[in-house]
């Protein structure tokens, strides 16, 4: 089956602009989580969506937002970009949030590399 | 704030040797511990999900053990091959707080032919 698709793969934005990243999960999966990786840091949890509802959000400012559509595709948006937002943004796809403990595989996309200049 | 530590940060191993590395996590509110293998320019690939104290999982030459009481997991690779070169991530799930996985910074493994 097709994997997790993230677009765009690479982009460069200017400080103060906003950006939208997209994630298409594996067909049939309804849970999408987003993670950020900055240089020297581990993956940081941004938020999770399940059945079009945000279940929870990590410790990020309100400039970071997201949504999920009825087909389970998810977008995340970062407004008023700062240099520190330069990072790899990864999307994770699973059937349900409980896959974190059931042992069902959670699949990751290849990520979107965002550079803010 | 949950703290997940992985050691060593990087590791060079001769082809054919066996190796292991560690993931340390909080011993309270444990729900699950995940291991991922992440090759450069690819997506992280799930290796194991471990939920019970004493769990041992195996996939080919790779195996993992779990001690939830003391808060650590070991990943073992037997007879390392060049294709094992990757960053190995562990991720802890506590079921509360931000409700996402808390990742370590990874162990970068390089297998030298």
Interface residues (C-beta under 8 A of the other chain):
Chain A: X3 X4 X33 X35 X40 X41 X42 X43 X44 X45 X46 X47 X48 X55 X56 X57 X58 X59 X90 X97 X100 X101 X102 X103 X104 X105 X106 X107 X108 X109 X110 X111
Chain B: X1 X4 X31 X32 X34 X36 X41 X42 X43 X44 X45 X46 X49 X51 X89 X91 X93 X95 X98 X99 X100 X101 X102 X103 X104 X105 X106
